[in-house]
Amino acid sequence: MAKAAKTFQIGDRVAYAAAFLKSTGQFTGIAPRLRGTVRSVEPFGPHALVTIAWDNYKAQSQYHDDGLGRVISPNLTLVSRIAVDAALAG
């Protein structure tokens, strides 16, 4: 059974998904602690390109001077689902 595509709405609180962090070896550092608010959602193939205003953009400023991040939807999770997604990522 295929996983349902993740959908996000403007204003949702998001973080990087545990499975994404695990797959990229980011167990420490800033990425696991980043939280942000969805500013826009655009179609991107079978997924969505989500623009996020990071809460602590200065920590990300080396990558995004405007404080915004652009991430494809499978690499994100809702802040309210962090524990659930982490358990599923095993």
HUJOFEN-V497932 format. One line per field, one symbol per residue. psi: psi as a letter, one per 30 degrees, with the letter a starting at -180 (. if undefined). burial: # if it has 16 or more other C-alpha atoms within 10 Angstrom, else .. Layout:
BEGIN
psi=???
burial=???
END
This chain:
BEGIN
psi=kkkkkkkllkfkkllkkeeeeefggiflaeeffkklkkelkkkibfakjkkkjkeifeffffejffgkkjkkefgllkefgeeeeeeef.
burial=.......#....#########..........#.########......#######..#..#......###..###.####..#..#.....
END
